[in-house]
């Protein structure tokens, strides 16, 4: 993969993870209408729109089978970000799971 494609993949994963944290923050704003009118919710929606554009640009650069495994990075980043920014707890099994996910990403990208 080119440096540009890697940058797109990393940006997509970071954007998706950030959007999930923003959605979680928006979810604590009250009822459905309060969430819908929350600026945090709309920032997350716009971010997801931008991430979708990055994803499409990435797919122009590489095969879907090469790009898709990178999305598993969100399974690593979202819980870490939830721990750091939301105070959620992670157990030892999470570390083992992260190692397996990262190993799987490496195996599939090199295949």
DRENMI-327576 format. One record per residue: residue in three letters; x, y, z of N, C-alpha, C in turn. Coordinates in nm, 3 decimals, padded with zeros to 5 digits, always signed. Each point is the difference from the previous one (the first is absolute). Example, Ala and Ser with C-alpha at 12.3 -4.5 7.8 and 13.67 -1.06 7.14 Angstrom:
BEGIN
<rest:ALA	n_u:+01.319	n_v:-00.569	n_w:+00.780	ca_u:-00.089	ca_v:+00.119	ca_w:+00.000	c_u:+00.090	c_v:+00.120	c_w:+00.000>
<rest:SER	n_u:-00.035	n_v:+00.105	n_w:-00.072	ca_u:+00.082	ca_v:+00.119	ca_w:+00.006	c_u:-00.077	c_v:+00.109	c_w:+00.073>
***
This chain:
BEGIN
<rest:UNK	n_u:+00.085	n_v:-00.119	n_w:+00.000	ca_u:-00.085	ca_v:+00.119	ca_w:+00.000	c_u:+00.088	c_v:+00.123	c_w:+00.000>
<rest:UNK	n_u:-00.046	n_v:+00.101	n_w:-00.070	ca_u:+00.073	ca_v:+00.125	ca_w:-00.005	c_u:-00.015	c_v:+00.076	c_w:+00.132>
<rest:UNK	n_u:+00.085	n_v:+00.099	n_w:+00.020	ca_u:-00.009	ca_v:+00.083	ca_w:+00.120	c_u:-00.135	c_v:+00.073	c_w:+00.004>
<rest:UNK	n_u:-00.048	n_v:+00.041	n_w:-00.116	ca_u:-00.130	ca_v:+00.069	ca_w:-00.008	c_u:-00.112	c_v:-00.094	c_w:+00.045>
<rest:UNK	n_u:+00.003	n_v:-00.124	n_w:-00.045	ca_u:-00.103	ca_v:-00.097	ca_w:+00.037	c_u:+00.005	c_v:-00.030	c_w:+00.149>
<rest:UNK	n_u:+00.120	n_v:-00.011	n_w:+00.054	ca_u:+00.013	ca_v:-00.024	ca_w:+00.145	c_u:-00.055	c_v:+00.118	c_w:+00.078>
<rest:UNK	n_u:+00.031	n_v:+00.121	n_w:-00.047	ca_u:-00.053	ca_v:+00.120	ca_w:+00.067	c_u:-00.152	c_v:+00.003	c_w:-00.005>
<rest:UNK	n_u:-00.058	n_v:-00.038	n_w:-00.113	ca_u:-00.146	ca_v:-00.007	ca_w:-00.011	c_u:-00.057	c_v:-00.104	c_w:+00.095>
<rest:UNK	n_u:+00.064	n_v:-00.117	n_w:+00.008	ca_u:-00.048	ca_v:-00.107	ca_w:+00.088	c_u:+00.007	c_v:+00.043	c_w:+00.146>
<rest:UNK	n_u:+00.110	n_v:+00.059	n_w:+00.039	ca_u:+00.016	ca_v:+00.044	ca_w:+00.139	c_u:-00.100	c_v:+00.111	c_w:+00.031>
<rest:UNK	n_u:-00.018	n_v:+00.094	n_w:-00.092	ca_u:-00.096	ca_v:+00.109	ca_w:+00.021	c_u:-00.142	c_v:-00.053	c_w:+00.012>
<rest:UNK	n_u:-00.033	n_v:-00.100	n_w:-00.081	ca_u:-00.133	ca_v:-00.061	ca_w:+00.006	c_u:-00.024	c_v:-00.064	c_w:+00.137>
<rest:UNK	n_u:+00.097	n_v:-00.076	n_w:+00.046	ca_u:-00.015	ca_v:-00.067	ca_w:+00.130	c_u:-00.008	c_v:+00.102	c_w:+00.114>
<rest:UNK	n_u:+00.086	n_v:+00.100	n_w:-00.002	ca_u:-00.003	ca_v:+00.103	ca_w:+00.104	c_u:-00.132	c_v:+00.076	c_w:-00.002>
<rest:UNK	n_u:-00.048	n_v:+00.032	n_w:-00.120	ca_u:-00.127	ca_v:+00.071	ca_w:-00.012	c_u:-00.118	c_v:-00.082	c_w:+00.050>
<rest:UNK	n_u:+00.000	n_v:-00.129	n_w:-00.034	ca_u:-00.108	ca_v:-00.087	ca_w:+00.047	c_u:+00.002	c_v:-00.013	c_w:+00.152>
<rest:UNK	n_u:+00.119	n_v:-00.017	n_w:+00.055	ca_u:+00.012	ca_v:-00.013	ca_w:+00.146	c_u:-00.045	c_v:+00.129	c_w:+00.069>
<rest:UNK	n_u:+00.042	n_v:+00.113	n_w:-00.054	ca_u:-00.040	ca_v:+00.129	ca_w:+00.058	c_u:-00.151	c_v:+00.018	c_w:-00.008>
<rest:UNK	n_u:-00.059	n_v:-00.039	n_w:-00.113	ca_u:-00.145	ca_v:+00.010	ca_w:-00.015	c_u:-00.073	c_v:-00.083	c_w:+00.104>
<rest:UNK	n_u:+00.050	n_v:-00.120	n_w:+00.029	ca_u:-00.065	ca_v:-00.085	ca_w:+00.100	c_u:+00.004	c_v:+00.064	c_w:+00.139>
<rest:UNK	n_u:+00.113	n_v:+00.061	n_w:+00.034	ca_u:+00.009	ca_v:+00.069	ca_w:+00.130	c_u:-00.097	c_v:+00.117	c_w:+00.004>
<rest:UNK	n_u:-00.008	n_v:+00.075	n_w:-00.110	ca_u:-00.095	ca_v:+00.113	ca_w:-00.004	c_u:-00.144	c_v:-00.048	c_w:+00.009>
<rest:UNK	n_u:-00.033	n_v:-00.111	n_w:-00.067	ca_u:-00.135	ca_v:-00.054	ca_w:+00.011	c_u:-00.031	c_v:-00.040	c_w:+00.145>
<rest:UNK	n_u:+00.097	n_v:-00.059	n_w:+00.067	ca_u:-00.020	ca_v:-00.038	ca_w:+00.141	c_u:-00.022	c_v:+00.125	c_w:+00.085>
<rest:UNK	n_u:+00.079	n_v:+00.104	n_w:-00.023	ca_u:-00.019	ca_v:+00.124	ca_w:+00.075	c_u:-00.138	c_v:+00.060	c_w:-00.027>
<rest:UNK	n_u:-00.044	n_v:-00.002	n_w:-00.125	ca_u:-00.131	ca_v:+00.053	ca_w:-00.035	c_u:-00.112	c_v:-00.082	c_w:+00.064>
<rest:UNK	n_u:+00.022	n_v:-00.129	n_w:+00.017	ca_u:-00.104	ca_v:-00.087	ca_w:+00.055	c_u:-00.035	c_v:+00.035	c_w:+00.143>
<rest:UNK	n_u:+00.090	n_v:+00.068	n_w:+00.070	ca_u:-00.026	ca_v:+00.038	ca_w:+00.138	c_u:-00.069	c_v:+00.134	c_w:+00.014>
<rest:UNK	n_u:-00.049	n_v:+00.055	n_w:-00.110	ca_u:-00.062	ca_v:+00.133	ca_w:+00.001	c_u:-00.146	c_v:+00.000	c_w:+00.040>
<rest:UNK	n_u:-00.060	n_v:-00.116	n_w:+00.022	ca_u:-00.141	ca_v:-00.005	ca_w:+00.037	c_u:-00.077	c_v:-00.091	c_w:-00.092>
<rest:UNK	n_u:-00.123	n_v:+00.041	n_w:-00.030	ca_u:-00.087	ca_v:-00.078	ca_w:-00.086	c_u:+00.040	c_v:+00.012	c_w:-00.146>
<rest:UNK	n_u:-00.078	n_v:-00.069	n_w:-00.084	ca_u:+00.031	ca_v:-00.005	ca_w:-00.142	c_u:+00.006	c_v:+00.139	c_w:-00.064>
<rest:UNK	n_u:-00.091	n_v:+00.087	n_w:+00.036	ca_u:+00.000	ca_v:+00.135	ca_w:-00.060	c_u:+00.120	c_v:+00.081	c_w:+00.047>
<rest:UNK	n_u:+00.038	n_v:-00.014	n_w:+00.125	ca_u:+00.119	ca_v:+00.072	ca_w:+00.049	c_u:+00.126	c_v:-00.051	c_w:-00.070>
<rest:UNK	n_u:+00.006	n_v:-00.129	n_w:-00.021	ca_u:+00.114	ca_v:-00.057	ca_w:-00.073	c_u:+00.001	c_v:+00.053	c_w:-00.142>
<rest:UNK	n_u:-00.116	n_v:-00.003	n_w:-00.067	ca_u:-00.009	ca_v:+00.043	ca_w:-00.139	c_u:+00.043	c_v:+00.146	c_w:-00.016>
<rest:UNK	n_u:-00.032	n_v:+00.084	n_w:+00.095	ca_u:+00.035	ca_v:+00.142	ca_w:-00.011	c_u:+00.134	c_v:+00.034	c_w:+00.065>
<rest:UNK	n_u:+00.069	n_v:-00.100	n_w:+00.049	ca_u:+00.131	ca_v:+00.021	ca_w:+00.062	c_u:+00.106	c_v:+00.032	c_w:-00.106>
<rest:UNK	n_u:+00.078	n_v:+00.106	n_w:+00.019	ca_u:+00.108	ca_v:+00.030	ca_w:-00.095	c_u:+00.102	c_v:-00.115	c_w:-00.010>
<rest:UNK	n_u:+00.023	n_v:-00.070	n_w:+00.110	ca_u:+00.094	ca_v:-00.112	ca_w:-00.002	c_u:-00.048	c_v:-00.109	c_w:-00.097>
<rest:UNK	n_u:-00.129	n_v:-00.027	n_w:+00.001	ca_u:-00.057	ca_v:-00.099	ca_w:-00.091	c_u:+00.025	c_v:+00.041	c_w:-00.146>
<rest:UNK	n_u:-00.020	n_v:+00.125	n_w:-00.031	ca_u:+00.015	ca_v:+00.046	ca_w:-00.138	c_u:+00.146	c_v:+00.008	c_w:-00.042>
<rest:UNK	n_u:+00.089	n_v:+00.028	n_w:+00.094	ca_u:+00.144	ca_v:-00.008	ca_w:-00.032	c_u:+00.036	c_v:-00.143	c_w:-00.035>
<rest:UNK	n_u:-00.054	n_v:-00.096	n_w:+00.075	ca_u:+00.027	ca_v:-00.142	ca_w:-00.029	c_u:-00.056	c_v:-00.039	c_w:-00.137>
<rest:UNK	n_u:-00.118	n_v:+00.048	n_w:-00.034	ca_u:-00.060	ca_v:-00.030	ca_w:-00.131	c_u:+00.086	c_v:+00.056	c_w:-00.112>
<rest:UNK	n_u:+00.044	n_v:+00.125	n_w:+00.014	ca_u:+00.085	ca_v:+00.062	ca_w:-00.103	c_u:+00.133	c_v:-00.076	c_w:-00.010>
<rest:UNK	n_u:+00.057	n_v:-00.035	n_w:+00.115	ca_u:+00.125	ca_v:-00.075	ca_w:+00.000	c_u:-00.018	c_v:-00.133	c_w:-00.074>
<rest:UNK	n_u:-00.109	n_v:-00.070	n_w:+00.025	ca_u:-00.025	ca_v:-00.126	ca_w:-00.070	c_u:-00.014	c_v:+00.023	c_w:-00.151>
<rest:UNK	n_u:-00.061	n_v:+00.110	n_w:-00.039	ca_u:-00.009	ca_v:+00.033	ca_w:-00.142	c_u:+00.138	c_v:+00.020	c_w:-00.061>
<rest:UNK	n_u:+00.086	n_v:+00.071	n_w:+00.069	ca_u:+00.137	ca_v:+00.022	ca_w:-00.048	c_u:+00.079	c_v:-00.130	c_w:-00.005>
<rest:UNK	n_u:-00.019	n_v:-00.083	n_w:+00.101	ca_u:+00.068	ca_v:-00.129	ca_w:+00.004	c_u:-00.045	c_v:-00.088	c_w:-00.117>
<rest:UNK	n_u:-00.128	n_v:+00.009	n_w:-00.035	ca_u:-00.050	ca_v:-00.076	ca_w:-00.115	c_u:+00.070	c_v:+00.043	c_w:-00.128>
<rest:UNK	n_u:+00.022	n_v:+00.129	n_w:-00.015	ca_u:+00.073	ca_v:+00.050	ca_w:-00.117	c_u:+00.143	c_v:-00.052	c_w:+00.000>
<rest:UNK	n_u:+00.065	n_v:+00.001	n_w:+00.115	ca_u:+00.136	ca_v:-00.055	ca_w:+00.010	c_u:+00.002	c_v:-00.147	c_w:-00.038>
<rest:UNK	n_u:-00.101	n_v:-00.074	n_w:+00.046	ca_u:-00.010	ca_v:-00.143	ca_w:-00.029	c_u:-00.011	c_v:-00.023	c_w:-00.151>
<rest:UNK	n_u:-00.084	n_v:+00.079	n_w:-00.066	ca_u:-00.016	ca_v:-00.014	ca_w:-00.145	c_u:+00.132	c_v:+00.032	c_w:-00.071>
<rest:UNK	n_u:+00.070	n_v:+00.103	n_w:+00.047	ca_u:+00.130	ca_v:+00.033	ca_w:-00.058	c_u:+00.099	c_v:-00.114	c_w:+00.020>
<rest:UNK	n_u:-00.004	n_v:-00.063	n_w:+00.117	ca_u:+00.088	ca_v:-00.114	ca_w:+00.026	c_u:-00.033	c_v:-00.114	c_w:-00.096>
<rest:UNK	n_u:-00.128	n_v:-00.025	n_w:-00.022	ca_u:-00.039	ca_v:-00.109	ca_w:-00.089	c_u:+00.040	c_v:+00.025	c_w:-00.145>
<rest:UNK	n_u:+00.022	n_v:+00.125	n_w:-00.036	ca_u:+00.054	ca_v:+00.030	ca_w:-00.133	c_u:+00.146	c_v:-00.040	c_w:-00.010>
<rest:UNK	n_u:+00.069	n_v:-00.003	n_w:+00.113	ca_u:+00.143	ca_v:-00.027	ca_w:+00.004	c_u:+00.035	c_v:-00.149	c_w:+00.015>
<rest:UNK	n_u:-00.083	n_v:-00.073	n_w:+00.075	ca_u:+00.031	ca_v:-00.140	ca_w:+00.031	c_u:-00.125	c_v:-00.086	c_w:-00.013>
<rest:UNK	n_u:+00.021	n_v:-00.130	n_w:-00.012	ca_u:-00.110	ca_v:-00.095	ca_w:-00.004	c_u:-00.074	c_v:+00.001	c_w:+00.134>
<rest:UNK	n_u:-00.128	n_v:-00.027	n_w:-00.005	ca_u:-00.082	ca_v:-00.007	ca_w:+00.121	c_u:+00.056	c_v:-00.104	c_w:+00.097>
<rest:UNK	n_u:+00.045	n_v:-00.112	n_w:-00.054	ca_u:+00.054	ca_v:-00.106	ca_w:+00.086	c_u:+00.126	c_v:+00.044	c_w:+00.074>
<rest:UNK	n_u:+00.070	n_v:+00.097	n_w:-00.052	ca_u:+00.119	ca_v:+00.054	ca_w:+00.068	c_u:-00.037	c_v:+00.112	c_w:+00.098>
<rest:UNK	n_u:-00.101	n_v:+00.077	n_w:-00.035	ca_u:-00.038	ca_v:+00.115	ca_w:+00.083	c_u:-00.083	c_v:-00.041	c_w:+00.121>
<rest:UNK	n_u:-00.090	n_v:-00.095	n_w:-00.019	ca_u:-00.097	ca_v:-00.033	ca_w:+00.104	c_u:+00.061	c_v:-00.044	c_w:+00.133>
<rest:UNK	n_u:+00.106	n_v:-00.078	n_w:+00.002	ca_u:+00.055	ca_v:-00.040	ca_w:+00.129	c_u:+00.043	c_v:+00.117	c_w:+00.089>
<rest:UNK	n_u:+00.033	n_v:+00.113	n_w:-00.060	ca_u:+00.039	ca_v:+00.115	ca_w:+00.080	c_u:-00.113	c_v:+00.048	c_w:+00.090>
<rest:UNK	n_u:-00.124	n_v:-00.020	n_w:-00.044	ca_u:-00.113	ca_v:+00.044	ca_w:+00.081	c_u:-00.005	c_v:-00.069	c_w:+00.135>
<rest:UNK	n_u:+00.063	n_v:-00.116	n_w:+00.011	ca_u:+00.005	ca_v:-00.069	ca_w:+00.129	c_u:+00.077	c_v:+00.084	c_w:+00.103>
<rest:UNK	n_u:+00.077	n_v:+00.094	n_w:-00.047	ca_u:+00.070	ca_v:+00.091	ca_w:+00.091	c_u:-00.095	c_v:+00.077	c_w:+00.090>
<rest:UNK	n_u:-00.124	n_v:+00.019	n_w:-00.046	ca_u:-00.098	ca_v:+00.069	ca_w:+00.085	c_u:-00.032	c_v:-00.083	c_w:+00.124>
<rest:UNK	n_u:+00.008	n_v:-00.134	n_w:-00.013	ca_u:-00.026	ca_v:-00.087	ca_w:+00.116	c_u:+00.110	c_v:+00.013	c_w:+00.105>
<rest:UNK	n_u:+00.113	n_v:+00.052	n_w:-00.040	ca_u:+00.110	ca_v:+00.025	ca_w:+00.092	c_u:-00.013	c_v:+00.141	c_w:+00.058>
<rest:UNK	n_u:-00.022	n_v:+00.097	n_w:-00.086	ca_u:+00.003	ca_v:+00.140	ca_w:+00.043	c_u:-00.121	c_v:+00.045	c_w:+00.079>
<rest:UNK	n_u:-00.119	n_v:-00.045	n_w:-00.037	ca_u:-00.120	ca_v:+00.048	ca_w:+00.070	c_u:+00.002	c_v:-00.035	c_w:+00.148>
<rest:UNK	n_u:+00.027	n_v:-00.125	n_w:+00.040	ca_u:+00.005	ca_v:-00.027	ca_w:+00.144	c_u:+00.112	c_v:+00.076	c_w:+00.072>
<rest:UNK	n_u:+00.115	n_v:+00.017	n_w:-00.065	ca_u:+00.108	ca_v:+00.077	ca_w:+00.064	c_u:-00.045	c_v:+00.144	c_w:+00.019>
<rest:UNK	n_u:-00.062	n_v:+00.059	n_w:-00.102	ca_u:-00.049	ca_v:+00.137	ca_w:+00.012	c_u:-00.110	c_v:+00.010	c_w:+00.104>
<rest:UNK	n_u:-00.086	n_v:-00.102	n_w:+00.009	ca_u:-00.106	ca_v:+00.003	ca_w:+00.102	c_u:+00.059	c_v:-00.007	c_w:+00.140>
<rest:UNK	n_u:+00.111	n_v:-00.070	n_w:+00.014	ca_u:+00.067	ca_v:-00.005	ca_w:+00.130	c_u:+00.059	c_v:+00.137	c_w:+00.033>
<rest:UNK	n_u:+00.069	n_v:+00.060	n_w:-00.098	ca_u:+00.068	ca_v:+00.127	ca_w:+00.023	c_u:-00.096	c_v:+00.118	c_w:+00.018>
<rest:UNK	n_u:-00.105	n_v:+00.005	n_w:-00.083	ca_u:-00.087	ca_v:+00.118	ca_w:-00.002	c_u:-00.131	c_v:-00.017	c_w:+00.074>
<rest:UNK	n_u:-00.042	n_v:-00.125	n_w:+00.020	ca_u:-00.129	ca_v:-00.024	ca_w:+00.064	c_u:+00.012	c_v:-00.072	c_w:+00.134>
<rest:UNK	n_u:+00.122	n_v:-00.039	n_w:+00.036	ca_u:+00.022	ca_v:-00.067	ca_w:+00.127	c_u:-00.047	c_v:-00.144	c_w:+00.006>
<rest:UNK	n_u:-00.021	n_v:-00.062	n_w:-00.116	ca_u:-00.041	ca_v:-00.140	ca_w:-00.001	c_u:+00.118	c_v:-00.090	c_w:+00.034>
<rest:UNK	n_u:-00.028	n_v:-00.117	n_w:+00.053	ca_u:+00.104	ca_v:-00.093	ca_w:+00.043	c_u:+00.024	c_v:-00.108	c_w:-00.105>
<rest:UNK	n_u:+00.127	n_v:-00.041	n_w:-00.012	ca_u:+00.037	ca_v:-00.109	ca_w:-00.090	c_u:+00.072	c_v:-00.107	c_w:+00.082>
<rest:UNK	n_u:-00.030	n_v:-00.125	n_w:-00.029	ca_u:+00.063	ca_v:-00.110	ca_w:+00.071	c_u:+00.119	c_v:-00.056	c_w:-00.076>
<rest:UNK	n_u:+00.065	n_v:-00.100	n_w:+00.061	ca_u:+00.118	ca_v:-00.063	ca_w:-00.061	c_u:-00.036	c_v:-00.069	c_w:-00.131>
<rest:UNK	n_u:-00.123	n_v:-00.051	n_w:-00.008	ca_u:-00.041	ca_v:-00.069	ca_w:-00.122	c_u:-00.006	c_v:+00.095	c_w:-00.118>
<rest:UNK	n_u:-00.022	n_v:+00.127	n_w:+00.028	ca_u:+00.000	ca_v:+00.099	ca_w:-00.109	c_u:+00.139	c_v:+00.006	c_w:-00.064>
<rest:UNK	n_u:+00.104	n_v:-00.002	n_w:+00.082	ca_u:+00.137	ca_v:+00.002	ca_w:-00.053	c_u:+00.028	c_v:-00.119	c_w:-00.089>
<rest:UNK	n_u:-00.047	n_v:-00.115	n_w:+00.041	ca_u:+00.016	ca_v:-00.121	ca_w:-00.081	c_u:-00.077	c_v:+00.014	c_w:-00.131>
<rest:UNK	n_u:-00.120	n_v:+00.051	n_w:+00.007	ca_u:-00.080	ca_v:+00.021	ca_w:-00.119	c_u:+00.065	c_v:+00.097	c_w:-00.096>
<rest:UNK	n_u:+00.058	n_v:+00.107	n_w:+00.053	ca_u:+00.070	ca_v:+00.099	ca_w:-00.083	c_u:+00.117	c_v:-00.066	c_w:-00.073>
<rest:UNK	n_u:+00.074	n_v:-00.082	n_w:+00.072	ca_u:+00.114	ca_v:-00.068	ca_w:-00.063	c_u:-00.047	c_v:-00.089	c_w:-00.115>
<rest:UNK	n_u:-00.110	n_v:-00.071	n_w:+00.021	ca_u:-00.055	ca_v:-00.086	ca_w:-00.105	c_u:-00.050	c_v:+00.082	c_w:-00.120>
<rest:UNK	n_u:-00.066	n_v:+00.110	n_w:+00.028	ca_u:-00.049	ca_v:+00.086	ca_w:-00.109	c_u:+00.116	c_v:+00.055	c_w:-00.081>
<rest:UNK	n_u:+00.100	n_v:+00.052	n_w:+00.068	ca_u:+00.116	ca_v:+00.057	ca_w:-00.070	c_u:+00.070	c_v:-00.109	c_w:-00.081>
<rest:UNK	n_u:+00.015	n_v:-00.118	n_w:+00.058	ca_u:+00.059	ca_v:-00.112	ca_w:-00.074	c_u:-00.083	c_v:-00.035	c_w:-00.122>
<rest:UNK	n_u:-00.131	n_v:+00.002	n_w:+00.013	ca_u:-00.087	ca_v:-00.028	ca_w:-00.113	c_u:+00.011	c_v:+00.105	c_w:-00.109>
<rest:UNK	n_u:+00.009	n_v:+00.125	n_w:+00.040	ca_u:+00.016	ca_v:+00.108	ca_w:-00.099	c_u:+00.130	c_v:-00.021	c_w:-00.077>
<rest:UNK	n_u:+00.107	n_v:-00.028	n_w:+00.072	ca_u:+00.131	ca_v:-00.019	ca_w:-00.065	c_u:-00.006	c_v:-00.118	c_w:-00.096>
<rest:UNK	n_u:-00.058	n_v:-00.112	n_w:+00.044	ca_u:-00.009	ca_v:-00.118	ca_w:-00.085	c_u:-00.081	c_v:+00.027	c_w:-00.128>
<rest:UNK	n_u:-00.114	n_v:+00.066	n_w:+00.016	ca_u:-00.084	ca_v:+00.021	ca_w:-00.119	c_u:+00.057	c_v:+00.103	c_w:-00.095>
<rest:UNK	n_u:+00.066	n_v:+00.101	n_w:+00.051	ca_u:+00.057	ca_v:+00.102	ca_w:-00.088	c_u:+00.120	c_v:-00.056	c_w:-00.076>
<rest:UNK	n_u:+00.074	n_v:-00.089	n_w:+00.062	ca_u:+00.119	ca_v:-00.059	ca_w:-00.066	c_u:-00.034	c_v:-00.116	c_w:-00.091>
<rest:UNK	n_u:-00.123	n_v:-00.049	n_w:+00.007	ca_u:-00.039	ca_v:-00.117	ca_w:-00.080	c_u:+00.002	c_v:+00.031	c_w:-00.149>
***
